[in-house]
Amino acid sequence: MTTSSFIPGLELSRHFYFEAVRPLLDEVVPRIAHSAARLGSGSEVLGFDTARSADHEWGPRLQLFLHPRDVTRHGARISALLSERLPKTFRGYPTHFAPAGEAGIRVMETTDGPVHHRVDVTALGAWFTAQLGFDPGNGVTSADWQATPTQLLAEVTGGAVFHDGLGRLAPARAALDWYPHDLWLHVLACQWQRISQEEAFVGRCGEVGDELGSAVVAGRLVRDVMRLCLLMDRRYPPYSKWLGSAFARIPRASALTPVLTATLAATDWHVRERHLTRAYEAIAVMHNQLGLTEPVDPTTRPYHNRPFRVLHAERFTEALIARITDPAIGSLPTIGTVDQFIDSTNVLSRPELAHAATRVTVSDRTS
């Protein structure tokens, strides 16, 4: 498959549903209520797929949601029907996904036998619970929000819905569209807190001759600034592979990207700090434009009596917390949601571990 003939995965899956999957359903189980979508993991769900994506876990695939009783009665039969009667290729792409290899990656390949398809036939609530650790159809608690990485929230609110015959998929996604207002304030406050905790270290490392350490801290701060900008723009920050791509889509990216790039390219801590302070002042202005708090002075200043230029980002944390009206949210520790205090792929990609880690961490801080 050449780059010129590449078709975005969401478009491919939409055609796959209407032209290959739906006709088989209409023929064999014509009255069965179902919803169909392409959600979950995969670069195409976030709109970042390219021809390179087609080498693994990509292709004509989707979720087919049935009522739980219909999953029990018909799920296995529908899956078997698709295996036997789906075309071997669709729009030039194989519909057969080989079992995961040593790296845990499934690849598309042609087959002479039944198709090992990626049409996941499942119940909506069970699918959401497996993806997130809870079913938004039953409501979303504050604990659910705190324990769910933004990458996973992006995966279930992104993608595309092709048909919602059950009438439950759109409301479930709408319930996860964005944080409740007070929780949004809390998440923003915690992101500012992360910046506050390290903003002076770029200069302190450099002062003792540790340019490498200064650069590492600056890299962490650049990432935190990018995530903060996405959160201010009401977008769930994706994981590291797509963070820059997502950041490039926000309105302020064109102005901030050169500044952040110069920060990372700097080999002297004074230059590094100068670029960072420009970025800090820009995002401080962005904060004030949101009108979430009383205006906060956006200018940088010395770090107490030390010769380092900082924003004192905790001022923004304090201003945001002061605007939280829900006492339960206002009393939460300023560590944020799970991916604001945990940076382990093994935890963040497994909802049960993310929920367990959040319960332990938050309860320890509030007890």
Secondary structure, 3 states (H helix, E strand, C coil): CCHHHCCCHHHHHHHHHHHHHHHHHHHHCCCCCEEEEECCCCHHHHCCCCHHHHHCCCCCCEEEEECHHHHHHHHHHHHHHHHHHCCCEECCEECEECCCCCCCCCCEECCCCCCCCCEEEEEHHHHHHHHHCCCHHHCCCHHHHHHCCHHHHHHHHCCEEEEECCCCHHHHHHHCCCCCHHHHHHHHHHHHHHHHHHCCHHHHHHHCCCHHHHHHHHHHHHHHHHHHHHHHCCCCCCCHHHHHHHHCCCCCHHHHHHHHHHHHHCCCHHHHHHHHHHHHHHHHHHHHHHCCCCCCCCCCEEECCEEEEECCCHHHHHHHHHCCCCHHHHCCCCCCCHHHHCCCHHHHCCHHHHHHHHHHHHHHHHC
